[in-house]
Amino acid sequence: MTQGKHKVLILQQSNIIGGKMMEKVIETRLVKRHSQFPTVCIYCAKQIQPDSLHYVEEGITAHIHSLIARKYCEACYTRYGEQNLLHEKSK
């Protein structure tokens, strides 16, 4: 799979001004990682065990905190591909 530029909408609580939500768009891509802790695939809800391969969303032009970065299991990445996962909403 090629790693292209994708955009994700990040809404931060500090961006609420006068009751209106300010939007911040950050370009993202998926990068391969080994899990250090158990986590869950945001797409299929499968448990990702420690030391397993998975894919984590990473900002291209700005940092995305690890707590809000979406994580996908290797099976979903292989089956659906990066572009589909980043552009679809979670099931």
N, C-alpha and C positions, 0 to 999 in steps of 0.2 A: 504494500500500500504506500502511496506517496503521502507525504505530510504537507497538506496545503493549509492555507489560512482560513480560519473559520471565525465567526463572531458569536460571542455569547453575551447575553444581557446580564450584567451584575448590578443588582439593586442593593445599595448600602443604606443602612438606617440614617447615617449622617447626611445622606443626599436628599432628605425630606426637608423641603423649604416651603414654609407657608402652607402646609397641608398638601403640597404637590410633590410627587415622587420624581426626582431627577434621575435620568437614565445615564448609565455609563457603559459603553460598549467596549469590550476587550476582545481582541483577536486571540483565538486559542488553537491548540493542536493537542494531539494525544501522544504521550511518550511512554515507553515501556519501563516498568519498574518491577522490582521484587518486593513483595509485601513484607513489611516488618511486623505488622500486627494484623489480626483478623479484621477484615472489612467486608463490605457487601457491594456487589455490582449494582449500580443505580438503574441498569436497564432490565435485568432479569431477576434481581433480588437474590442471586446465588451467593453463598458465603465464599469469600476468597481467603484461603488459609495462609498463615505466615509462610514466607519464602516461596510463594507461588507467583508466577508472572501475572501482571495485570497492567492496564493502561490508565494513566492519570492525565486529566486535563491540565495543560500548562499554558500560561499566558505568553504570547509572542512579544507584545509591546509593553506589557505591564505584568506585575506579579499577581498571581491568584493565590490566596492563602489556602493551605492544604485542607482546611476544614470545609471550604466551599467548592473545592475542585471536584468535579465528577470523576468517579472511578468505574472502570468497566473490566469485566473478566475477559480472559483470553478467548473464550468460546464466543462471546458476543462480538469481540473485535474481529475475529476470523470470519464469523458468519455474516455480519452486517457491514463491516468496514468503517473506517474513520469518518468519512463524510456523512453517512447515514446516522451514525450514533450522535454526532455533534449537532446535526440539524433536526433530529426528531426529539420530541418530548419523551420523557421516561414513561414506561408502561405503568 
